[in-house]
Amino acid sequence: MPNKHSAERPKGVLSEANMQSEVLKPLIIGDLEMRIPIIQGGMGVMVSTASLASAVANCGGAGTIASVGLGYGTPENEINFVKASREGLQREIRQSKELTQGVVGVNIMVAVTNYEDLARTTVREKADFIISGAGLPLRLPEFAEDASIKLIPIVSSARALNIIVKAWKKRYNRLPDAIIVEGPLAGGHLGFKFEELESHKENILENIVIDVLKVIKEYEGLDVNIPVIAAGGIFDGKDVAKFLRLGVKGVQIATRFVATFECSVADAFKELYLAAGEEDVVIIKSPVGMPGRVIRTKFIDRIMHGERMPVKCNYRCLKTCDFKIAPYCIAEALFKAISGDLDNAVVFAGSNVTKVKKIISVKELMDSIVRETIDELKEAGLES
């Protein structure tokens, strides 16, 4: 069956991967085909925008625009947060379409108060997929209606997957087009309890992936194909190959894409990634109500010592945040990060940020990961 983007796939990039296509299989989600089975993870506020997402798509992977906070910094945002966010998302999706013919989608957090508006906007703008986590996206199919857009929930357990699948099947007679399984080593807000993240248990993601694959097999017996994608702490080709051998069809990588020329954050943000040591990567309790993995800054030190920053909120962007008692505004702190005001910022990062040592192009990064993955798969004598 022809794939939507197969005829439009970029030429002249990752030729080694083309030659080794019998080893590294494409990621196919419905009628979408990603020649390289890598999805760039959504990172907000304004970390993964059109410039980064389109660069990944042009290399044969899938780019992701983070929808949260795209109106911040505009006068409209103080007057009408929902309208400003909608227009910001429209702008990024449209820009990505000008920059690439590859696959680009949008990440939408369930926790945001304008979730429905962002989802419907993404559908209207004809993005290729919606990835949704930070809560259970139980109503997502309702906002996509009969559109061809692919719907991809993020889960951190087989139990969460079962809840989503049963709800979607009963309410909308629809199944997810793919599943992202995110483990505890990811950056940003995490779907685990604080104590689970501090326990440092080994192979948590691998075990969750195995459990999810078992659940998916039950549904795939109904003549459907739901690819599983592993995420959270995946850094290089060795990691990619390991999860492909477990049975996933692709991986999601976020942290490494920050240290690329195409990521639009300030240089100081990227330099913080390069300088981070293991002692600098900590877990905080976010006003969102979820734990988050961040890099230590002066701001983080202050909030970890119990300091409170006055919050004046003209809008309620997060369902779970009570600004009257919140110790600080997470959205404002994330927005300050992208401009390089790190002393007053929250900077999210995955646990493997300490391995990032150089700022390179997206193409160089993708080439490197692909070569490592192919070498690992060939050495093991296995095909993905």
Secondary structure, DSSP 8 states (H G I E B T S, - for coil): ---TTGGG--SSS-HHHHHTTTTS--EEETTEEESS-EEE---TTTTS-HHHHHHHHHTTSEEEEE-TTTTTTSHHHHH-HHHHHHHHHHHHHHHHHHH-SSEEEEEEETTBTTHHHHHHHHHHTT-SEEEEESS--TTHHHHHTT---EEEEEESSHHHHHHHHHHHHHHHS---S-EEEE-TT-SEE-SS-HHHHHS--TTHHHHHHHHHHHHHHHHHTTS----EEEESS--SHHHHHHHHHHT-SEEEE-HHHHTBTTS-S-HHHHHHHHH--GGGEEEEE-TTSSEEEEE--HHHHHHHTT-------SS--BTT--TTT-SS-HHHHHHHHHHT-GGG--EE--GGGGG----B-HHHHHHHHHHHHHHHHHHHT---
